């Protein structure tokens, strides 16, 4: 099964934040998350994954935790999480 979830992230360039994305409502009873990948883009479509979110996401039960850093202040990024 493939579930895509998108989240908008706003942060200052100096901030390092961990974002928890819940998938419990998207999974059938008994399903687990075996792997996850994250892609981060600016709204114009520019891929900034390696600079904004270079670390692999962490799976915590039915949640994905992703660390975001760097970036440009007052810029909106789109994060696509593929489980």
Secondary structure, 3 states (H helix, E strand, C coil): CCCEEEEEEECCCCCCEEEEEECHHHCCCCCCCCCCEEEEEECCCCECHHHHCCCCCEEECCEEEEEECCCCCCCEEEEEEEC
